[in-house]
Amino acid sequence: WNVTRFYGVNSLLVSKGCSEEHIEPVLNLSADGISPGGDIAPQKLKEAAQARNCVYGAGIPVSALLDSPESARQAALDRLSAKGRGFSLTTGWDIPATVKVENIHEVTKALKGE
């Protein structure tokens, strides 16, 4: 991170498949932001990241995006419950081309509070 800080650029550590026991070791790497994909309780991620003044991304699992519109919406709402200073809503990784447009619309509605 010394190089990014030298150039005044923030660092963001993005990973796949993390679990709750990985949060602290990932935060110990001292990136400016983290987006630890995996099955992590959004509230636990929020508390750990904010305790370190770290930006955090809560990812909607790809499995929820591939499921029903209701499942995609609920996954978004679950992650939005951890919204706070430094929060971003992300996806588990790439969004597969097979995700139904209706599912993405439901996520968007959840973001808008509809």
Rosetta blueprint (number, residue, H / E / L):
1 W L
2 N H
3 V H
4 T H
5 R H
6 F H
7 Y L
8 G L
9 V L
10 N L
11 S L
12 L E
13 L E
14 V E
15 S E
16 K E
17 G E
18 C E
19 S L
20 E H
21 E H
22 H H
23 I H
24 E H
25 P H
26 V H
27 L H
28 N L
29 L L
30 S L
31 A L
32 D L
33 G E
34 I E
35 S E
36 P E
37 G E
38 G E
39 D L
40 I L
41 A L
42 P H
43 Q H
44 K H
45 L H
46 K H
47 E H
48 A H
49 A H
50 Q H
51 A H
52 R L
53 N L
54 C L
55 V E
56 Y E
57 G E
58 A E
59 G E
60 I E
61 P L
62 V H
63 S H
64 A H
65 L H
66 L H
67 D L
68 S L
69 P H
70 E H
71 S H
72 A H
73 R H
74 Q H
75 A H
76 A H
77 L H
78 D H
79 R H
80 L H
81 S L
82 A L
83 K L
84 G L
85 R L
86 G L
87 F E
88 S E
89 L E
90 T E
91 T E
92 G L
93 W L
94 D L
95 I L
96 P L
97 A L
98 T L
99 V L
100 K L
101 V H
102 E H
103 N H
104 I H
105 H H
106 E H
107 V H
108 T H
109 K H
110 A H
111 L H
112 K H
113 G L
114 E L
